Amino acid sequence: MSADFLLELLCEEIPARMQATARNDVARMLAQELDAVGIAAQAIDVWSTPRAWR
């Protein structure tokens, strides 16, 4: 059985220069936690965008 999982974190307040590190940290921590409970992830894709000015 396979399923998709989407987690959206609102990160508009994180400065743009820090978002790449933050998104990679989230992916790494998610992979560690999934592994700890015995769930194999096929892929973990992460994206980030800085605040959009209106």
C-alpha positions as a Python dict, from the first residue, in 0.01 Angstrom:
ca = {
    (1, 'M'): (0, 0, 0),
    (2, 'S'): (122, 346, -80),
    (3, 'A'): (-12, 687, 16),
    (4, 'D'): (84, 1048, -31),
    (5, 'F'): (129, 1281, 262),
    (6, 'L'): (135, 1659, 238),
    (7, 'L'): (257, 1879, 521),
    (8, 'E'): (233, 2253, 468),
    (9, 'L'): (416, 2479, 708),
    (10, 'L'): (356, 2849, 674),
    (11, 'C'): (703, 2995, 668),
    (12, 'E'): (651, 3348, 545),
    (13, 'E'): (830, 3488, 849),
    (14, 'I'): (1148, 3288, 787),
    (15, 'P'): (1395, 3508, 596),
    (16, 'A'): (1445, 3394, 235),
    (17, 'R'): (1818, 3331, 294),
    (18, 'M'): (1732, 3079, 568),
    (19, 'Q'): (1455, 2887, 393),
    (20, 'A'): (1676, 2641, 205),
    (21, 'T'): (1842, 2528, 528),
    (22, 'A'): (1509, 2513, 710),
    (23, 'R'): (1339, 2302, 443),
    (24, 'N'): (1633, 2061, 430),
    (25, 'D'): (1627, 2031, 810),
    (26, 'V'): (1254, 1950, 802),
    (27, 'A'): (1310, 1682, 536),
    (28, 'R'): (1597, 1528, 734),
    (29, 'M'): (1400, 1525, 1061),
    (30, 'L'): (1092, 1380, 892),
    (31, 'A'): (1302, 1101, 738),
    (32, 'Q'): (1456, 1023, 1078),
    (33, 'E'): (1119, 1009, 1252),
    (34, 'L'): (961, 793, 981),
    (35, 'D'): (1256, 556, 999),
    (36, 'A'): (1228, 541, 1380),
    (37, 'V'): (869, 414, 1355),
    (38, 'G'): (941, 176, 1068),
    (39, 'I'): (787, 369, 780),
    (40, 'A'): (983, 369, 455),
    (41, 'A'): (948, 686, 251),
    (42, 'Q'): (994, 648, -125),
    (43, 'A'): (1077, 1015, -161),
    (44, 'I'): (1059, 1333, 41),
    (45, 'D'): (1021, 1643, -173),
    (46, 'V'): (1046, 1987, -15),
    (47, 'W'): (977, 2334, -150),
    (48, 'S'): (990, 2680, -1),
    (49, 'T'): (907, 3029, -112),
    (50, 'P'): (972, 3363, 51),
    (51, 'R'): (689, 3594, 145),
    (52, 'A'): (497, 3722, -153),
    (53, 'W'): (463, 4099, -153),
    (54, 'R'): (127, 4233, -257),
}
